[in-house]
Amino acid sequence: MASPRPWQRSAFRPALEPLEDRWCPAAPVISLSWEPVGASMVTLSGAVQDETPAGMWIMFSGRCFGMTTTDSSGAFSVTLKPSGSGQVMAQTFDAEGLSGVASVALANAVAAIVEFTAIRQESNCWTFSGRVQDESPAGLTVQFGGLPSLVGKTAQVQSDGTFSLTVQLQCGEEGAAYAQVSDWWNQMSAAATYMLEA
């Protein structure tokens, strides 16, 4: 009996495996947000979506450095001190070594000094006062200048944002007195000025 021609032989049919039957792990997905907490601190929080989200390490870099872990539902929260405004990145790795990354921009309004004024007391003493507008004014330091007797003088801001300094000026000392404040993000305010006439 003659052997079959090459074109008469049965063709090889590879078995196809449905893709839906294969296990293809997905990289974890991170959500990230922030809010200011007191003076010079921020709370970074979010959640990780993963097949097993519990106990995953979250590593922060950029303007904040630190680590925390997720709870049983994948949520996390940590309070850190930023080095300034800018980007903060959060990264995690799942059991398969797949990485998830998220970022958020820390932004901060520059502090401002308002209602800056001076009132003359006895013996040519003057009280300089005003109010600092900021998310966390308590404990900030106001720096004075302009007049020779004010150079190097400072005043601490109270919890309500107010500050005051009483200093004895030299006889005939007059001109522009100014005050500035640096917030917890090391951003300097514009100078508030008051024209003083002896």
Secondary structure, DSSP 8 states (H G I E B T S, - for coil): -----GGGS---------GGGS------EEEEEEEEETTTEEEEEEEEESSS-TT-EEEEEES--EEEE--TTSEEEEEE--SSSEEEEEEEE-TT--EEEEEEEE-----EEEEEEEEE-GGGEEEEEEEEESSS-TT-EEEEESSGGGTT-EEE--TTSEEEEEEE--TT--EEEEEEEB-TT--B---EEEEE--
